[in-house]
Amino acid sequence: MRILGNLFAAFLLGGLYVLWDAAAALACGCLAPPLPLPDSDFAVNQQAEQIIFASEDGTVTAHVLIRYAGDPEQFGWLVPVPAVPELDLTPPELFGMLDNVTAPELGVFESSLCPPPRWHCEWHPEPDCGDRDHSIDGGASFDGDDSGDGDSGDGDGDGAFGAPRVDVLQRQVIGSYDTVVLGGAGAQEVVDWLNDEGFIVNDTMTPFMQPYLDEGMLFVAAKLVPGADSDEIRPLQMRYAADQPMIPLQLTAVAAEPHLTVTAYIFGEADFRVEDHPEVEVGGLSLDRNDRVNYPMAMARAIDEAGGDGFVREYAGEPPRSGVNDPGGCCDEDDFCGLAGDGVCQCPGADFEADDCAEEEDLVAAQRMMGELADKHPRFTRWTTRLSPEEMTFDPRFELDPDGNRDQAALRTSVGRLHLLGCEDDVVDRPAYDAIVAVQDCAAVYCGAGVCVGTEAGVGCACDNGFVARRFTDLDGQPSVTCVPDEAMVDLAAGGIQLRNACEGMPDVLSGSCLDVGGFAATGCQAGTAAVDTGGELLDCAPITDVDQRPGGSDYSAAFTELDVCFPKPGSCGVDGWLVESGWDDDSIVGVVCEENEPHESWTIAPPEPTCSDRRSSGGDGDGDDAADLDDADVSDPRPEMRTEAEPDGDAEDEEDGGLCSAGGRGHGGLALPLALAFCLLLMRRRRLA
């Protein structure tokens, strides 16, 4: 067992998830692949999906946030629904508010493995000379670092005779959307009708659409009205008859990023769970925080290890009524924090903020909608998964939890991360320490079909056969590296889209090659090398430097416990102190006695106890602050200034001068001995001159 110095670094992952395009009870959806511009790459990709469901009495309301960047004339969106829906708009702030107050709360305790000092300083107490209290907390000892903290439409639907029909059931303009609800027997006929009407839908999507049509489902398609800009895209609300919420992941695979995060927020009469798919737990020794929080990577790994179709329950309990994190109660009605009139809308639901929030209509509407959902539905659950396109082979459904309700509220978990920061120079096997440090970043890398390894250029992914490495933007907005199939899940060219080769103009890759995978540039590395993001246009291939292979997405700091670390060098005790062994129980401290860090035996000799005459003759101010001088001592010098007893010179005349030239007494304040010697020399010089 070690004595650990703990530095708690708590953090919230609220707002971590990137907003997406999705819908339904069945609710997910797909941005239809647009026609690429002449000089651009194909750039429809979803980094994350968020869906808000409200389920009651055989009706599901789905709120779908759609994110799109590009030519507004190329915008096309498609989602399957089980029945003709009532359509409306939802304030976009509702998603951020809900995520803000229900996201997991993850704490990482950074624990130092540095051994505490084996020696500490002690001093004699100042004598009580009667005039004032000059004691230095008698008998107490001071140790400069005994904590071990390691600080050191209107189509008629008529086809040719005998051909499948297209049934147009509803067409209307909602906000800036031109929407249509339609069905039919054949996906190709539905796609052809949509394209004839100006909706952007690619033929490649027909195999993914047909299974939904075979089940008798309908599709909601949307495009922007003429003249509308991309910034007018808003969340779409759909209310339809359905027994339970469902996410059509198979359709999402058309344009999803690797490790796509899908989060469902479900309001209902009771808790919901995912039907026929395992619940996965994330935490324990998998969590880490180095330069990045690795919760998303650890989640992806845990889900893969559970079979690739698991979900994490991130919240269960009463629904939140406010989207504002308000631990101080500043949004109470009395405004005791004085927020009113500052021009900032911090509490959109409070009356005193009415003036400040007057221009924030969406924010106020989102706060009101959250309150209405909480009033109407007594329970709220949040489920999240991470999947790559090749894993999207199922459509998860949510059912009432037969095990009853849980009062989990937000997921809270913590883990202790170990380190040797501050005592690196005392590690006995420094090359072994450097090798462990070199692969710590594997904690925030998850390669999927591959392993995380150390290379000459940092950590990277060595992909399995049939997979290549690709860079993508993860949930924290930072680039990540992972392994993807060397052939795209969806062949967009089969649907008639002609994409520019993503490798055109890319630099050569040393020990590897660039491959175009579905319109994105990927890197294939030769044996003995791994893909590393070095900041260039393309991932590089760097020689592998460590033999261990790690799955990534975990805490790898436990390896530090195998290293021997010397007890630290003792610091200076000043001229008045001496070193004493701390007397730690050998079973509770893991440290190594290293000769180069041990003090000279003379440093442990206690000087004589001071007397009142010593203090008066020292010329000091008698304020008893000698011990405070230790705070200013240069602890980088391991050798404290030690007292010596001057040998008498045998001069009888010197002894007659009140003993000033006899330096056998204790020095005072660090200056008494030099001053006394200087005074003696001056007297002797005067006598000789006389």
N, C-alpha and C positions, 0 to 999 in steps of 0.2 A: 504494500500500500504506500502511496506517495502522499506527502503533504503538498497540496496544490494551491497556488495563488490564483484566485478566480477573478477574471474581469468579464462582467456580464455585458454582452452586446446584444440587446433585444431589438428586434425589428419587426415591422408588419409588412405583409405582402399585399396589403390593400392596393387596388389599382394596378397590380402587376400585369393582369391579363390584357392583351391587345384586343381591341374591339373588332368585330368581324362582319361577315355576311351570313345570314341564317334564317330559319323559320320553322314553325308548325307544331302539330301534335302528332304528329309528324312535324317536326320543325327543325329544319336545318336549312338547306338550300344550297344554291350554287350560283355563283356569278358565271354567266355564260361566257365562254372564251370569245373575246372580241377579235376582229380582224386586225392583225398587227400593223402598225404604221411602217412605212417603207424602211426606215433606218432604226427601228427599235426592236428590242427583244420582246418575246411573249412575256407579259408581266402580270398575269392574273394569278395570284397566289394568296391563299388564306393562311394567316399566321395563327389565328385563334378564332373561336366561335363562341358567342354567348347567346343564350335563348332564355327568355323569361316566360314561364308557363303559369297559368292560373286555371286550376281544374275544379269543376263543380257540376254536379247533377247532369252528367253526360255531355258537358260542354267544356271545351278547352279554348282558352285565349292565349295566343302566342304573340309575344313581342319580339320582333326580329330587327336587329341592328345591321344595317348594310353599309359596308365600307368599300369605297371604290376610288381609285385615282386614275385619271386618264381622260380621253376624249369623251365628252358627255354623249355624243352621238353613237358611241360604241358600247354604251352601258346596256347590259341585259342581265336580267335576274330571273331565276326559275326555282320554284319550290313545289313539291307535291303536298296535297292536302286531301283528307278523306271526304270532305263535303264542301259545298259552296260556302265560302266564308263571308262574314261581314268585315269590311276593310276599314281601317282608320290609321291615323298616325300616332306615334308615341314620342314624347320628348326624349331626345338622345341622352340627356343627363341622367335619366333613370338607371341606365346600365352602370354608369360610373358610380352613382350613389350606392346602388345595391352591392356592387363589388367592393366598394370602399368599406362597408360596415360588416361584411360577411366573409371577407378573405381570411385565410389561415393566419394565425399568429404564431410565428416561429421564433424561438429564442435559441441563440448559440452562445454557450458559455466557453470562453477562451481560457483554458486552464494551462498554466505554466508548469512544465516538468523540471524547471531549473531547481537544483537543490538549494536549500537555504544556507546561509553562512555557518560554517562549523565553529567559528570563533566570534566572540563579541567583546565589546569594550566595557570596562568597568572603571570607576573612579572612586577615590575616597570622598566622603562628604566633607564639605567645608566646615571648619570648626565654628561653634557658637561662641562668639566673643562678647556677647552681652549687649552690644549697641544696637544690633538689628539682626534679623534672621537672614543668615548668609548660607543656609543649607541648600543643597542641590537635590532635594528629595532624597534624603539620606538612605543609603543602601540600595537605591535603584540603579539599574544598569541601562545603558543605551546601546541599541544595535542599529546601525545605519540601515540595515535591510534584513529584518528578521521575519518578514512576511512571506518571502518566497514568491512575490508577485511577478517576478520575471519582467520588471519594468526596464533592470539593467537592460275594235271590232265588231264588227257586225257581220262577220262571215256566216253564210248559210249552212256551212258544215256539209254540203252535198259533195260527194266525190263521184268518180266514174261508177258505172253500174257494177256492182259486186265488190267495189273497193271499200276499205275501211272508212268509216265516217269520222269527222272531226266535229265534236259537239261544243259550240261556243255558248256557255251558260251565263256569262256576265262580262260586261266590259264597262269600265268607268274610270274617270280621272280622280285620283286621290292625291291632293297636294300637287307635287310636280311629277307624279307618276301617271303614266298611261298603263292601266292594268287590264288583264283579261283572265278569266277563269274558263278553262276548256278541258275536254277529255276526248277520248277516242279509243279505238282498238289498236291502232298502230302508232308507234313512236315516230316513225319516219313521216307519216302524214301530219302529225302534230307539229313536228319541226318544220316541215315545208310550209304549213299554214302560217306559223309564226314568222318565218322569214319573209313570206309574201307580204305580211302586214308590218314589216319593219322592225320586228323584235329580233335581237341578236342571239341566235341559238345555233350552235354548230352541230353538224351531222354526227360528230364523234360522240355526242351525248345520247344518241338513240339507244345503245345497248343498256345504258344506266337508267333510262326512262321507262323502258318497256316493262320491267318487273312491276313497277307501280301501276301502270295502266292495266296489266293483267289482273291486279287485285281490285280493279274498279276505282282506282283513285283518280283525282283530278290534278291539274297543275295550275298554279298562279304564276303568270309571267308579267314582268314589269319592264318598262323602258321610260326614259325621261321624255316629257312633252317637248315639242320643238321650242328652242330658245332657252330651255332650262340649263343651268350649269351644274357641274358635279357637286358643288357645295350645297345644293338644294336637296341632296339625297338624305333622307331621314328614315328613322326606324319605321317599319310597317307593322301594324297590329292586325291580327287575323283571329276572328272568333268563329268557331265551327263546331259541329256535333262530333264528338269523339269520346270514347270511354277512358282513354288514357293518353298521356303525352308520348310522343315517339320522335326520334331523331333519324332522318334518312341519311345516314353516313355514306351509303353507297353512292349517292349522287354527289356528295361532297368531295369524293376522291378525284373528281375530274380536275380540280384546281387547288389542291391542298398542298401546303408546305410539309416538309418532314416534321414529325413530332407535333402535329397540329393539336392544340389544346381545345377541347370542347367542354364548356361549362353550362349546365342546366340549373336554373333557379326555379324552384317549383313551389307555388302557393297552393294550399289545399286544406281539406278538413282534417287530414292526418299526415304523418310523414310518408314520403315516397321512397322506394328503393328501385334499383335497376333490376328488371326481370331477367332471370336466367344468365346473369353475368356476375362474376365475383366482386366482392368489396375488397379493396386493397388498402393497406395501411402504409403510410410513408412516415418515416421518423427514425428514431433510434440512431444507430451508428451510420446511417446513410446521409444524414444532413451535415452540411458543412457550409462555412462562409469564409472564403479566402478573399479574392478580389470580387467574387460574384456569389450570390446566394444560389445554392444548387438544388433548391426544392423542385423546380420543373424537371431537371435532369434525373433526380432521384425518383420522381414520380414515373417518368417514362420507363426507367429501368424496372421499378417494382411492378408496373403493369405488364411489361414484357415477360417478366419472370412468373407472373400469374397466368400466362397464356395469351397475353396480348389483347384481351378484351375486358379488362377490369376497370373499375371506377373507384374514385376516392370520395368518401362522404366528408365534405368540408364544412358543413353547417347543418344542424338539426335543432329545431326549437321554435319558440315563438317568433313570428316575423318581425324584422326590424321596422320601426316606425319613422325613423329619421335616417337620411343618408349622410348626416353630418357626424363625424366622430367628435363627440363633445364630452370628454372625460371631466372637464371642469364645470359642467352645467351652465356654460355661458349662454346657451340658447333658451334658458328658462324665461318665463314671461317677464320677470322683473328687470332683466338686462343689468344685473349687478356687475357685469364685466365692462359695461359702457361701450358696447359695440354700435349702438344706434348712431346714425349720422356721420359715420366715418367713410361713407362712399363705397363700402365693400359689402357684398351680400354674403355674409358668413352663415346666417341662420335663415334660410329661405322660408321656413314654416312659421317663423315668429312674427307677431304683429309689429313689434318695435322695429323690425327690419323692412317694413313695407316700403319706405322711401328708398332705402339703399338697394332694394331688390326690384324696384319698379321697372328697370330696363332688362331684368333677367327673367323674361317670361317663361322660357323653357325650364330654367332652374326651379322656379316656383311651381310650375305645372308638374315637374318630376317629383318634387317633395309632396305635393298634394296626392299624386297618383300612388306613391308609396304608402301614404297613410290610408288611402282607400283600400288598397290591397290588404293591408294589415287588419283593417276593420272587418273585412269580408271573409278572410281566411285565417283560421286560428293557428295553422302550422306552416313552417317553411323549411325546405331542405335544399341543399346545394350539392350537386354532384359534378365531378370533373374527371376527364380522362385525357390521355395523350396518345395519339395514333398517327401513323404514317399512312400515305395513300394505299399502299399495298396491304395494309391491315384493315381497311374499311370494307369489310365483307359482310357486315351485319348492320341492322337498324335497331338500336337499343330502344326498348320500351320501358316506361316507368309505371310501377304499380304501387298501391297502398302497401306499406310495410306490415306484413303479418305479425312481426315481432313487437309492434306497437311504437309509440313515440319515444324519442330520446331527447334528453335535455343537454345535449352536447354543446349547443350554440356553436360558435366558431371553433374550428379545429385548432387546438393548441398543443404544440409539442416543442421539445427542446433537446439539445444534445451538447455535450461538452467536447469542444475541439481542443486537441492537445498541441502544444508548441514548445519550442526551446528558444524563443526569441529573448535576447538579452544575455544568454550564456553560450552562444554559439562557439565562442573562442575556447570554452572549457570542455567542449565535447572531445572525448579521447580519440575517436575515429572520425575525424573531420570529413574525409572522402565519403564515408558512409552517410554522414549527415547531409552532405551536398547532394548525394544521389537521391535521398528521400525528398528533399526540398524540390528537386528538379521535376518530380512527378506529382506534386501536390495539386496542380491545376487539373489533374484528371478528375478531381471531385466535381468540377463544373463542366465536364465533357461527357456526353453519352453518345457513343458511336453506333449503338444499335447492333447491326450485323457486322461487328468488328470489335476491336479492342483498343483501349487507350494506352499509348506507350510514350516513353520519353525519347526525344530526338535531339539532334544537335541544335535545332531551332526552337525547342520547346515541346510541349506535349502535343500529340496529334492522334489521328485515327489510322490504324492498319485494318483495312476492310477485308471481309471474307471474299472468297471467290464469287464472282457474279455481282459484286457490289463495287461502287466507286464513291469517292468522297465529294461532298458538296457543302458549300457554305450557305447558311441561311440565317435570317434574323430571328433570334429567340425572343421569349416573352419579356425579357428585361431590356429589349432594344439593342442588345449587343450581338455581334456576329458569333455564330457557333459553327462547329464542324461535325458532320455525321456521315454515315454511310447509307447510300440509296441504291436500289437496283440499277444495273448498267443499262437497262431498257426502261423507258417511261411506262408508268401504269396505264396511261392513255395516249394513244397515238393520234395526236391532233391532225396530222397530215392526212389520216384516213378520212377525216371529215371535211377535207378540202382546204384547210388552212395551210398556207405555205409560209413556214417560219424561216427566218434567217438563221444560219448555223451559228449557234452561240459561241463557237470557238474561233470564228473568223476574227482576225486581228488580235487574238490573245497571244501573249508571249509564250515562248517555249518553256516547257516544264522539265527541269533537270531531273533525271531518273523517273520520268513519268510522262503522261500525255493528257491532253484536254479532250474530253468527250462531250458531245451535245446530248443531253438527256432531257427530252421534252421541252426544248427551248431554253434550258439552263446549262451553264458551263459546269462540268464536273471534272474531277481529276482522278486519273488512274495511276497508281504508283507501282513501281517495280518491287520485287521481293527485297526485303531488308530495309525498306523505306516506309515512311508513313506520311499522310497528308497533314500539313500544318498551315495555319493561317498566319502569314507573315506580313499581311497588310497590302499585298499586291493585288492585281486584278484577278488572279487565279490562285488557288491553293498550291503551295509548293510541296515537293516530296523531299523529305530530309532523312538522312540515315538514322536508323534506330540505335539508340545508345544504351538502353537497359533491356535486360532479358525478360523481366516480368511483364505479364500481360494483364491489364486491368479492364474490367467491364466499364469503369467510369461511373459517374453519378453516385458517388459514395464518399465517405470521409476516410482518407488514407493517412491520417495523422497518428494512428496508433503505432505505426512503425517507430516513432520516436521513443517509445518506452523501452525498446531493445538496446538503446545506446547508453554507454557509460559516460557520465558527466562528472568532472572534478568539482569538489566543493570550491566555492569561489575564494579568491585571494582575500585575506583580511584587510580591512581599510585602516587608515591612521587613527590612533586614539589620542593624538596630540601629545604634548609633553607631560600631561598629568595623568594619563590613563595607561592601562595595560590590558592585554588580551587574556580572555578566559574561554575555555572550551564550553560550547553551548549545552552539551550533555544531551543531545538528541538521542532518542531511542533508535538504535540501529535498524529495527524492524519497520520503523515508520518513515524513514528517510532513505531514498535511493540516491546515493552520491558516492563518488570515489575519492579516496584520499590520494592526492597527487603531490609529489614532493615539491614540485616547483610552485605550488600554491600554499605550502605550509609556512608559517611564520618562523623567524629565527627565535631560538629559545629565550634570548634576552628580551624579546618584545613582551614576554609573559611575566616579567618580574615586576612586582608591585613596588612603587616608590614609597618612601616613608610617609606616614600620615602628616598632613599639614598642621601647623600650630598657629595661634593668633599672632605671635611675634613674626612668623613667616609672612603672614598676610600684611601686617603693618609695615614691615621693612621692605616689602615688594614694591611700594610706591603705587600699588593698584588702587582702584576706587572702592574696593571692598564691597562691590555690589553683588558678589556671588554669582557672576555670570560667566565664570570660567568654562563651565560645561557647554555654554551656548556657543563658544568658539569652535566647538567640534563641527557645528553645522557648516562653518566656512572652511573646514580643513580640506586639504587636497587628498581625497580618498584614493586618487589614482596612484599615489605613492604607497606601496605596501609596507614601507618601513617607517614606523613612527619615530619621531625624534626622541631618543632615549637619554635619560639623565646620566651624568657621570659625576664622580666625586673628584674634585681637583686635589692633587697632592699638595700638601703644605710645602713652601719653599725653604723653611727653616730660618727665615729672617725674623729675629726677635722683635725688631722695630715694627715690622708689619703687624705682629700679633698685638702690639700695644695700642693699635689704632682702633680699638673697639671690635676687633675680630672681623672687620669688613673684608680683609684680604684672605681670610680663611674660608675657602669655598666648600667646606665640608657639609654645610647645611643644604636644605632642599631649595631648589630654585623656585621662583615665584613668577607666575604669569607669563613665562616664556622669555622675559626680558631681564629679570632680576640678576641672574648670573652674569650676563654680559655687562650690565651696568656696573655691578660691583667690581668686576675685574678692571673695567675701564677706569673707575674711580681710584682703585689701588695703584694702577700704573701712573695715574696723574700725581698721587701723593709721593710715590717713590721718585718721580722725576723732579718734583719740587725740592725734596730733601737733598737730592744729589746736587742740584743747582745751588742750594744753600751752602 
